[in-house]
Amino acid sequence: MLNNVVLFYLSANKALTEKVAKILNIKIGKVELENFADGEIMARTLSNVSDKKCYIIQSTAKPATEHIFELLIFIDSLKQNNAKEIIVIMPYYGYARQDRVARKGEPISAKMVAKLYQAVGVDRIITVDLHTSQIQGFFSCPVYEITPTDLFADYLTKLFKENHVNYQDLVIVSPDHGSALRARDLCSMFEGASLAVIDKRRPAPNKSEVTNLVGDVKGKTCVIIDDIIDTCMTINNAAEKLLQCGANDIYVIATHAVLSSNTFIKEIKKIIVTDTVEKDLDNIVVLSVAPLIAEVIKNDN
């Protein structure tokens, strides 16, 4: 069933791709990837892809521009070598937060990047936990979004059992309005748990301020859920607000560990992320999305 499939990685997700290949029991295609002295990139397939279905796993986190150009150039290589179908698996979609005009003169970069992928010949996009669902509308090709909610719920269920947490004393917290649906979906998996939302505003890029908390967290175990942790400011501000309102233990879960900064307040009991962005992380629990990606590939063939 997977005989006609070739799986590739570039520079962003080697470990994740190896996990997916192991689950599916398939070989990884060979790539020549080179950075020239003048800054130009060359990426070409060394595997036969003629009339084959090709999957490329590549997140476009930092360095985002380099990862995007690697991907664009390699897609063109596959196209030139007569690949039957090209499916990009982008665990983390770079530029996702530039999905609207927030200030006069700003571009919608998430849309522009989508046009680039399609211009070079992508047939489909598979991604994990998009920042906003409207990004799917920037593509004319199909976009499939993997949600890691079950992955987090399974881990938290075991964690709460070990720590004797009663679900009636559990609050799932959205650190802003953008993650309210994520919080609601996770909350529905713990019978008796309640929901809280923090009202946040951004006075400038990479800065956030908490203005209000909607929900009761006094004496409760709180789980803050978000899609991206970058500067840690949103998470830290949210945790400090919960502590001010009387919360007991605070846990944090987030899909994409971008982590331009890695400074969390010490009161956060545990931080759980996934491996959509591959980094060396200390004192952070990393859950792999490899089984979720492997399942999508398996069902696609």
C-alpha positions in Angstrom: 0.0 0.0 0.0 2.9 2.4 0.7 5.2 1.0 -2.0 4.7 4.0 -4.2 5.3 6.5 -1.3 8.6 8.4 -0.7 9.1 10.3 2.5 11.6 13.1 2.8 12.9 15.5 5.4 15.0 18.7 4.8 16.8 20.5 7.7 13.9 21.1 10.1 12.4 17.7 11.2 14.9 14.9 10.9 14.0 13.2 14.2 10.3 13.5 13.6 10.6 12.1 10.1 12.6 9.1 11.3 9.9 8.4 13.9 7.2 8.5 11.2 9.2 6.3 8.9 9.7 3.8 11.7 6.0 3.6 12.5 5.1 3.1 8.8 8.1 0.8 8.1 9.2 2.8 5.1 12.6 4.1 3.9 13.4 7.8 3.9 14.2 9.3 0.5 17.7 10.8 -0.1 18.2 14.5 -0.4 21.2 16.6 -1.3 21.0 19.9 0.6 23.6 22.5 0.3 24.1 26.1 1.4 26.5 28.0 -0.9 29.0 30.7 0.2 26.8 33.5 -1.2 23.8 32.4 0.9 21.9 30.6 -1.9 20.3 27.2 -1.2 20.3 24.0 -3.3 18.0 21.1 -2.5 17.5 18.1 -4.9 16.2 14.6 -4.6 18.7 11.7 -5.0 15.9 9.2 -5.0 13.8 8.1 -7.9 10.4 9.9 -7.6 9.0 9.4 -11.1 5.3 8.6 -10.8 5.6 8.4 -7.0 3.7 10.1 -4.2 6.1 12.3 -2.2 5.7 13.5 1.3 8.0 16.2 2.7 8.1 16.9 6.4 9.4 20.4 7.0 8.4 22.9 9.7 9.1 26.5 8.9 10.1 27.8 12.3 13.4 29.8 12.9 15.2 30.3 10.6 11.8 30.6 8.8 13.0 32.1 5.6 15.7 29.5 5.1 13.3 26.6 5.8 10.7 28.0 3.5 13.2 28.4 0.6 14.6 24.9 1.2 11.1 23.6 0.8 10.2 25.7 -2.3 13.4 24.6 -4.0 13.0 20.9 -3.1 9.4 20.9 -4.3 10.6 22.2 -7.6 13.2 19.4 -7.7 10.4 16.8 -7.2 8.3 18.5 -9.9 11.2 18.5 -12.3 11.7 14.8 -11.7 8.1 13.9 -12.5 6.7 13.2 -9.0 3.1 12.0 -9.3 1.9 14.0 -6.2 3.6 16.3 -3.8 2.3 16.6 -0.2 3.9 18.9 2.2 3.6 18.0 5.9 4.3 21.2 7.7 4.0 20.5 11.5 4.6 24.2 12.2 3.3 26.7 9.7 5.7 29.7 9.7 4.2 33.2 9.3 0.9 31.9 10.7 0.6 34.8 13.1 0.7 37.3 10.2 -2.8 36.3 9.1 -4.5 39.7 9.0 -3.8 43.4 8.8 -3.4 44.6 12.4 -1.8 47.9 11.6 -2.0 50.2 8.6 0.4 49.1 5.8 0.9 45.5 7.1 1.0 42.6 4.6 -0.9 39.4 5.1 2.2 37.3 5.0 0.5 34.0 5.8 -1.5 34.3 2.6 1.6 35.4 0.5 3.5 32.3 1.8 0.6 30.1 0.9 0.7 31.4 -2.7 4.4 30.6 -2.9 3.8 26.9 -2.0 1.1 26.6 -4.6 3.2 28.4 -7.3 5.9 25.7 -7.1 3.4 22.9 -7.4 2.2 21.6 -4.0 -0.8 19.3 -4.4 -1.8 19.2 -0.7 -0.8 20.6 2.7 -0.9 18.7 6.0 -0.3 20.7 9.1 -0.7 20.6 12.9 -2.8 23.0 14.9 -2.9 26.1 12.7 -2.8 29.4 14.5 -6.1 30.4 12.9 -8.5 28.3 10.7 -8.8 31.1 8.2 -5.3 30.2 6.9 -6.8 27.2 5.2 -8.7 29.6 3.0 -5.5 31.1 1.7 -4.9 27.9 -0.3 -6.8 26.7 -3.3 -5.3 23.2 -2.8 -6.7 21.0 0.1 -5.3 21.6 3.6 -5.7 19.0 6.3 -5.2 20.1 9.9 -4.1 17.6 12.6 -5.3 18.5 16.1 -3.2 17.2 19.0 -6.0 17.6 21.6 -6.3 13.8 22.2 -2.5 13.6 22.6 -2.6 16.2 25.3 -5.7 14.7 27.0 -4.1 11.2 27.2 -1.0 12.6 28.9 -3.0 14.8 31.3 -5.3 12.0 32.2 -2.3 9.9 33.4 -0.7 13.0 35.1 -3.9 13.9 37.0 -4.4 10.3 38.1 -0.9 10.2 39.5 -1.4 13.5 41.3 -4.9 12.7 42.5 -6.5 15.7 40.7 -10.3 15.7 40.8 -11.8 16.9 37.5 -14.3 19.1 39.5 -11.3 21.1 40.7 -9.8 21.4 37.2 -10.0 24.6 35.0 -8.8 24.7 31.4 -7.6 28.2 30.7 -7.3 30.0 27.4 -4.6 32.7 27.7 -6.4 34.8 25.1 -9.6 34.7 22.9 -7.7 33.0 20.1 -7.2 29.8 22.0 -10.7 29.6 23.4 -11.8 26.9 21.1 -8.7 24.8 21.9 -9.5 25.2 25.6 -13.1 24.3 25.1 -12.2 21.1 23.1 -9.8 20.0 25.8 -12.2 20.9 28.6 -14.9 18.6 27.1 -12.6 15.6 27.6 -12.6 16.0 31.4 -16.0 15.6 32.8 -16.7 18.2 35.5 -13.9 20.5 34.5 -14.6 24.2 33.9 -13.3 26.8 31.4 -11.7 30.2 31.9 -10.6 32.8 29.4 -8.0 35.6 29.9 -8.6 38.9 28.2 -5.3 39.9 26.6 -4.2 42.8 24.5 -1.0 43.4 22.5 0.3 46.9 22.7 3.2 45.9 20.3 4.5 42.8 18.6 5.8 40.1 21.0 4.3 42.1 24.0 1.1 41.2 25.8 -0.9 42.6 28.7 -3.6 40.8 30.7 -6.7 43.0 31.4 -9.2 40.5 32.9 -10.0 36.9 33.8 -13.4 35.4 33.0 -13.9 32.3 35.2 -13.4 31.0 38.7 -9.9 29.6 39.4 -9.7 30.0 43.2 -8.3 26.8 44.8 -8.3 25.1 41.4 -5.8 23.2 39.3 -5.3 25.2 36.1 -4.1 24.1 32.7 -3.2 26.9 30.3 -3.5 25.8 26.6 -2.1 27.6 23.6 -0.9 26.8 20.1 2.5 28.6 20.2 4.9 29.5 22.9 7.4 32.0 21.6 8.6 34.7 24.0 6.8 33.1 27.0 5.3 36.5 27.9 1.7 35.4 27.2 2.0 32.3 29.3 3.8 34.0 32.2 1.3 36.8 32.3 -1.5 34.4 32.3 0.0 32.3 35.0 0.6 35.4 37.2 -3.0 36.4 36.7 -4.2 32.9 37.8 -2.0 33.0 40.9 -3.4 36.5 41.8 -6.9 35.0 41.5 -6.0 32.1 43.9 -5.2 29.2 41.6 -3.3 26.3 43.1 -1.2 24.3 40.6 -0.6 25.6 37.1 0.3 23.4 34.1 1.0 24.7 30.6 0.5 22.8 27.3 1.3 24.2 23.9 1.7 22.6 20.5 4.5 24.5 19.0 7.6 25.2 21.1 9.1 28.1 19.1 10.6 29.5 22.3 12.6 32.5 21.2 12.8 32.9 24.9 12.8 30.0 27.4 12.1 31.8 30.7 9.1 30.6 32.5 8.0 31.7 36.0 9.0 29.1 38.6 5.4 28.7 39.8 4.4 26.8 36.7 4.5 23.1 37.8 4.9 21.4 34.4 5.2 22.5 30.7 4.1 20.1 27.9 4.8 20.6 24.2 5.0 18.6 21.0 7.9 18.0 18.6 6.6 20.0 15.7 9.5 22.3 16.3 12.7 20.3 17.0 14.7 21.9 19.8 16.8 20.7 22.8 14.5 21.4 25.7 15.3 21.1 29.4 12.7 20.5 32.1 9.9 20.4 29.4 7.8 17.3 28.5 7.8 16.7 24.7 5.1 14.6 23.2 5.6 13.3 19.6 3.1 14.0 16.9 4.7 11.2 14.8 1.9 8.7 15.4 -0.7 11.3 14.3 1.3 12.1 11.1 1.9 8.4 10.4 -1.9 7.7 10.7 -2.7 10.5 8.2 -0.2 9.1 5.7 -1.5 5.6 6.2 -5.1 6.6 5.7 -4.1 8.6 2.6 -2.8 5.6 0.8 
